[in-house]
Amino acid sequence: MPVAASAIYFLNLRGDVLINRLYRDDVGGNMVDAFRMHIMQTKELGTCPVRQIGGCSFFYMRISNVYIVIVVSSNANVACAFKFVVEAVALFKSYFGGAFDEDAIRNNFVLIYELLDEIMDFGYPQNLSPEILKLYITQEGVRSPFSSKPSDKPVPNATLQVTGAVGWRREGLVYKKNEVFLDIVESVNLLMSSKGSVLRCDVTGKILMKCFLSGMPDLKLGLNDKIGLEKESQLKSRPTKSGKTIELDDVTFHQCVNLTRFNSEKTVSFVPPDGEFELMKYRITEGVNLPFRVLPTIKELGRTRMEVNVKVKSVFGAKMFALGVVIKIPVPKQTAKTSFQVTSGRAKYNASIDCLVWKIRKFPGQTEPTLSAEVELISTMTEKKSWTRPPIQMEFQVPMFTASGLRVRFLKVWEKSGYNTVEWVRYITKAGSYEIRC
């Protein structure tokens, strides 16, 4: 369900209304008084961004020294409301030279009223793209004196871009060197038991692109996903080539992707925006390639001593390496003294987080560095509870490796002028929540 906002208010930190716009007549003009009395004056602004007062709901967010409050009188999509606020603030910043605060609103209230009429109609969000709105709302805002961002000039063919299918890209772009940069960035989430069995494992990934292409190019991206390869083999009447295939879950695309063609052919076809954007997001739950295996052994020798032995094995190829590897091994709060022996990297005891922190700047593949530590504890009579042994946590980044096995099979660029392009593809795997119980 869309937002169906009844009103939107811009308030300063004192609760004074800077600007407001009523879109529907199902709420009174004094609704902002209820927000001041029941939320601002009770100091509950930081507890929950959604509050119900009477028969109305208040969605509010603080940006700089301004509160943006959306009032609705019916059931509404909260995520859609906050997404609208975020994109509206980005739109205002593009007009105000990157600033959005109380002074910027006071200096540009006429322009803000005009934008509020365009981006929301009878409480329903409309187009919030700065590139499109600047084509026909050409008024320049009063820019912040601290902003050095140059003002964007309007481009021709405004009617075509507002009503056409390619509203995210303007015509007439020209580059001396036509390049496409594609990054596949994945985060591995793992919870492993002390016996080495995987309790939870998934990969969340996103494909980031940066396009510097002339004209109006049409791109086609091919991945090694199972459904796409099966559909391609059906269209070409040939068996699927051998090789690893993966199943993508929860896929979401940028608005530039042709969904009709994706549903019929399972190919990612799109006319890209200019510059940097996020093409798609996905999740993998089956067949995850874990980059590291952690084998911990912790022995409690009485009440005053512990022995810690941790072996970390890199499972990826010997020619690859991980960067910025950090292993946090928890120890009891009553730790008094520690001594270490590591075969790679450096280790130290961090009392503020009650962990042995082992750092390896460059971690080659197919290696097994180890850490051995002796921990001396302070014996206390008041400590009756046994140590719960929190999980070991890891941080890392592995270039040119994907835990999901996702690979780019091809990236084709077609443009009517037929220029040559240079494509760059990079893979990066990072740790999301990588925990091993000990």
C-alpha positions in Angstrom: 0.0 0.0 0.0 1.4 3.4 -0.8 2.0 6.2 1.7 -1.3 8.1 1.3 0.1 10.9 3.4 -2.4 13.4 4.8 0.2 16.1 5.6 3.9 16.7 5.8 5.6 19.1 8.3 9.1 20.5 8.5 9.9 21.5 12.1 13.0 22.9 13.8 14.4 21.5 17.1 12.1 23.8 19.1 9.0 22.5 17.4 8.3 25.6 15.2 6.7 24.8 11.8 9.0 25.9 9.0 6.9 24.6 6.1 3.9 22.3 6.0 1.8 20.9 3.1 -1.7 19.4 3.6 -2.5 16.8 0.9 -5.8 15.5 2.2 -8.7 16.8 4.3 -8.9 13.8 6.7 -6.7 15.5 9.3 -6.9 18.9 11.0 -4.4 21.6 10.7 -3.6 21.3 14.4 -2.1 17.8 14.2 1.4 19.3 14.6 0.4 20.4 18.1 -0.2 16.7 19.0 3.3 15.9 17.8 4.8 18.6 19.9 2.8 17.7 23.0 3.0 13.9 23.0 6.4 13.3 21.4 8.7 16.3 21.4 7.9 17.6 24.9 8.0 14.1 26.4 11.6 13.6 25.1 10.6 10.4 23.3 11.9 11.4 19.9 14.7 8.8 19.9 12.7 5.8 21.1 10.6 5.0 18.0 10.2 6.8 14.6 6.6 5.7 14.3 3.9 6.8 16.8 0.1 6.6 16.9 -1.8 9.4 18.6 -5.6 9.2 18.4 -6.6 8.0 15.0 -3.4 9.2 13.2 0.1 7.9 12.8 3.2 10.0 12.8 6.3 9.0 10.8 9.2 11.3 11.7 12.9 11.6 10.9 15.6 14.1 11.9 17.9 15.4 9.2 20.5 17.9 10.5 18.5 20.4 12.7 15.1 19.7 11.0 12.4 17.2 11.8 10.4 15.9 8.8 7.0 14.5 10.0 4.5 12.7 7.8 1.0 12.3 9.1 -1.4 9.6 7.9 -4.9 8.7 9.0 -5.0 5.2 7.5 -2.9 2.1 7.3 0.2 2.9 5.3 3.6 1.5 4.2 6.1 2.8 6.7 9.1 1.8 4.7 7.7 3.6 1.7 7.2 6.7 3.8 10.8 6.8 5.0 12.1 6.1 1.5 10.1 9.1 0.3 11.7 11.3 3.0 15.2 10.1 2.2 14.8 10.7 -1.5 13.0 14.1 -0.9 16.0 15.3 1.2 18.4 14.2 -1.6 16.3 16.2 -4.0 16.3 19.3 -1.9 20.1 19.0 -1.4 20.6 18.9 -5.2 18.8 22.2 -5.5 20.4 23.8 -2.4 24.0 22.9 -3.2 24.3 20.0 -0.9 22.9 21.6 2.3 19.7 20.8 4.1 19.0 22.5 7.4 16.8 25.2 8.9 18.5 28.0 7.1 18.3 26.3 3.7 14.5 25.8 4.2 13.9 29.4 5.2 15.8 30.7 2.2 14.1 28.4 -0.3 10.5 28.0 1.0 9.0 29.1 -2.4 11.0 26.4 -4.2 10.2 23.8 -1.6 6.4 24.4 -2.0 6.7 24.0 -5.7 8.7 20.7 -5.3 6.3 19.4 -2.7 3.4 19.8 -5.2 5.4 17.8 -7.8 6.7 15.0 -5.7 3.5 14.1 -4.0 -0.1 14.2 -5.4 -3.0 13.7 -3.0 -0.7 12.0 -0.6 0.9 9.6 -3.1 4.6 9.8 -4.0 5.5 10.7 -7.5 8.8 11.2 -9.4 11.6 12.3 -7.1 14.5 12.1 -9.6 16.5 15.3 -9.4 17.6 14.8 -13.0 14.0 14.8 -14.2 12.6 17.5 -12.0 15.4 19.9 -12.9 14.3 19.7 -16.5 11.1 21.6 -15.9 11.5 23.1 -12.5 14.5 25.2 -13.5 14.4 27.7 -10.5 17.7 27.7 -8.7 17.7 27.5 -4.9 19.6 29.8 -2.6 22.9 27.9 -2.2 24.8 27.5 0.9 28.0 29.7 1.1 29.9 26.6 2.1 28.9 24.6 -0.9 31.3 24.3 -3.8 29.1 22.0 -6.0 28.4 23.6 -9.3 24.8 24.1 -10.3 23.4 21.6 -12.8 22.3 23.1 -16.1 19.0 21.9 -17.6 19.3 19.8 -20.7 17.0 19.7 -23.8 14.2 17.3 -24.6 12.5 17.7 -21.2 9.2 16.3 -22.4 10.8 13.2 -23.8 12.7 12.5 -20.6 9.7 13.2 -18.3 7.2 11.0 -20.2 9.6 8.5 -21.8 10.8 5.1 -20.6 14.4 6.2 -19.9 13.9 8.9 -17.3 17.1 8.1 -15.4 19.5 9.1 -18.3 19.7 12.2 -20.3 20.6 12.4 -23.9 23.7 13.9 -25.4 26.4 12.3 -23.2 29.8 12.1 -24.8 33.0 10.5 -23.4 36.4 10.3 -25.0 36.9 6.8 -23.4 33.8 4.6 -23.0 34.2 2.5 -19.9 32.1 0.3 -17.6 33.2 -0.7 -14.1 31.3 -3.6 -12.5 31.8 -4.6 -8.8 30.3 -7.7 -7.3 30.4 -7.1 -3.5 29.3 -9.9 -1.2 28.9 -10.2 2.6 29.1 -13.7 4.3 27.0 -14.3 7.3 28.0 -17.4 9.3 27.3 -19.0 12.6 29.3 -22.2 13.3 29.1 -24.5 16.3 32.1 -25.4 18.5 32.1 -28.8 16.8 32.5 -27.3 13.3 28.9 -27.7 12.1 27.3 -24.8 10.2 24.2 -23.5 12.1 23.4 -20.6 9.8 25.0 -19.4 6.6 24.0 -17.1 3.8 25.5 -14.5 1.4 24.0 -11.1 0.6 25.4 -9.5 -2.5 25.0 -6.5 -4.7 26.2 -5.5 -8.1 27.6 -2.0 -8.3 28.2 -0.3 -11.7 29.9 2.9 -12.8 29.2 3.7 -16.4 30.9 6.4 -18.5 29.3 5.7 -21.9 28.3 8.0 -24.7 24.9 8.2 -26.2 22.0 5.9 -25.2 23.7 2.4 -24.8 21.8 -0.9 -24.3 23.6 -3.3 -21.9 23.1 -7.0 -21.4 24.6 -8.8 -18.4 24.9 -12.6 -18.2 25.5 -14.4 -14.9 26.0 -18.1 -14.1 22.6 -18.3 -12.3 20.8 -21.6 -12.8 17.5 -20.2 -14.1 19.2 -17.9 -16.6 21.4 -20.6 -18.0 18.5 -23.0 -18.4 16.4 -20.4 -20.2 19.3 -19.5 -22.5 19.7 -23.2 -23.4 16.0 -23.5 -24.2 16.1 -20.4 -26.5 19.2 -21.7 -28.3 18.0 -25.3 -28.4 21.3 -26.6 -27.0 22.3 -28.3 -23.7 23.7 -26.2 -20.9 27.5 -26.2 -20.8 29.1 -27.8 -17.8 30.1 -25.5 -15.0 28.9 -24.3 -11.6 25.5 -22.7 -11.5 23.9 -20.9 -8.5 20.4 -20.1 -7.4 19.7 -16.5 -6.6 17.1 -15.6 -4.0 15.4 -12.3 -3.2 16.6 -10.5 -6.3 15.8 -6.8 -6.6 16.8 -4.6 -9.5 17.4 -1.0 -10.3 14.5 0.7 -12.1 16.6 0.7 -15.3 16.4 -3.1 -15.7 13.9 -4.3 -18.3 11.7 -6.6 -16.1 9.6 -7.8 -19.0 12.7 -9.1 -20.8 14.0 -10.6 -17.6 10.8 -12.5 -16.9 10.7 -13.9 -20.5 14.4 -14.5 -21.2 16.0 -14.3 -17.7 18.6 -11.8 -19.0 19.5 -8.6 -17.3 19.0 -5.9 -20.0 19.1 -2.2 -19.2 19.9 1.3 -20.3 22.2 2.4 -17.5 22.1 5.7 -15.6 25.2 7.9 -16.0 27.8 7.4 -13.3 27.6 5.1 -10.3 24.5 3.1 -9.3 23.4 -0.2 -7.8 22.2 -2.5 -10.5 20.8 -5.4 -8.3 20.8 -7.1 -4.9 20.5 -10.8 -4.2 20.9 -13.5 -1.5 22.4 -17.0 -1.6 21.5 -19.7 0.9 22.8 -22.9 -0.8 26.2 -23.9 -1.8 28.1 -21.2 0.0 31.9 -21.3 -0.3 33.3 -20.3 3.1 36.6 -18.4 2.7 37.8 -19.3 6.2 37.7 -22.3 8.6 38.3 -21.5 12.2 39.3 -24.3 14.6 39.4 -23.1 18.2 40.4 -25.0 21.3 40.0 -23.3 24.7 40.9 -25.1 27.9 40.1 -23.7 31.4 42.8 -24.8 33.8 41.2 -24.2 37.1 40.0 -20.8 38.0 43.1 -18.8 37.3 44.5 -20.1 34.0 43.3 -20.7 30.4 44.9 -22.0 27.3 43.7 -20.7 23.9 44.7 -22.3 20.6 43.1 -21.1 17.4 43.9 -22.3 13.9 42.5 -20.3 10.9 42.6 -22.0 7.5 42.0 -20.0 4.3 40.0 -22.1 1.9 40.3 -20.0 -1.2 43.0 -20.4 -3.9 46.7 -20.2 -3.2 47.1 -17.3 -5.7 44.6 -15.1 -3.8 44.9 -13.4 -0.5 42.7 -11.7 2.1 43.2 -8.2 3.4 42.6 -6.7 6.8 41.9 -10.0 8.6 40.9 -9.5 12.3 40.0 -12.4 14.6 38.5 -11.4 18.0 38.8 -14.2 20.5 36.7 -13.5 23.7 38.2 -14.0 27.2 36.7 -13.6 30.7 36.4 -10.1 32.2 38.8 -11.0 35.1 41.7 -11.5 32.7 44.9 -10.2 34.3 47.8 -11.2 32.0 48.2 -12.7 28.5 51.1 -14.1 26.5 51.0 -14.9 22.8 52.6 -16.9 20.1 51.4 -16.4 16.5 52.8 -17.8 13.2 51.5 -14.8 11.2 50.4 -11.3 12.0 50.2 -9.7 15.5 48.0 -10.2 18.5 47.2 -8.2 21.7 44.8 -8.2 24.5 42.1 -5.5 24.3 40.6 -5.1 27.8 37.8 -2.7 26.6 36.1 -5.5 24.6 37.5 -8.5 26.6 39.1 -10.0 23.5 42.3 -11.3 22.2 42.6 -9.4 18.9 44.6 -11.1 16.2 45.4 -9.1 13.1 46.8 -10.3 9.8 47.4 -7.6 7.2 47.8 -10.0 4.2 46.4 -13.6 4.5 47.4 -15.9 1.6 45.2 -18.6 0.4 45.7 -22.3 1.4 47.6 -21.4 4.6 46.9 -22.2 8.3 48.4 -19.7 10.7 47.9 -20.4 14.4 47.6 -18.5 17.7 48.6 -19.9 21.0 47.9 -17.9 24.2 48.1 -18.4 27.9 45.6 -16.3 29.9 46.0 -15.6 33.6 42.8 -14.8 35.5 42.1 -13.1 38.8 40.3 -15.4 41.2 37.3 -13.6 42.7 34.9 -15.0 45.3 32.0 -12.9 44.0 32.1 -14.4 40.5 29.6 -17.2 40.8 28.4 -17.4 37.2 30.4 -19.6 34.8 31.9 -18.0 31.7 29.4 -18.2 28.8 32.1 -18.2 26.0 30.9 -15.7 23.4 31.6 -16.6 19.8 34.8 -15.8 18.0 34.3 -13.0 15.4 36.1 -12.4 12.1 36.5 -9.4 9.8 38.1 -9.7 6.4 38.0 -8.7 2.8 38.9 -11.1 0.0 39.4 -9.6 -3.5 38.6 -11.6 -6.6 36.6 -14.2 -4.6 32.9 -14.8 -4.3 31.5 -16.9 -1.6 28.3 -17.6 -3.6 30.3 -18.6 -6.7 28.6 -15.9 -8.8 30.4 -15.1 -12.0 29.9 -12.7 -14.8 29.7 -14.7 -18.1 29.4 -11.7 -20.4 28.7 -7.9 -20.4 27.7 -6.7 -23.8 27.3 -3.0 -24.7 25.4 -2.0 -27.8 25.1 1.6 -29.1 24.0 2.7 -32.5 27.2 4.6 -33.2 29.1 1.3 -32.6 32.0 2.6 -30.5 34.3 0.4 -28.6 34.0 0.0 -24.8 36.3 -1.2 -22.0 34.7 -3.4 -19.3 36.2 -3.9 -15.9 34.9 -6.6 -13.5 35.9 -7.0 -9.9 34.8 -9.4 -7.1 35.0 -8.6 -3.4 33.9 -10.8 -0.5 33.6 -9.3 3.0 32.6 -10.5 6.4 29.1 -9.7 7.5 28.4 -11.6 10.7 31.1 -14.2 10.8 30.9 -16.0 14.2 32.3 -19.3 15.5 31.2 -20.6 18.8 34.0 -21.9 21.1 
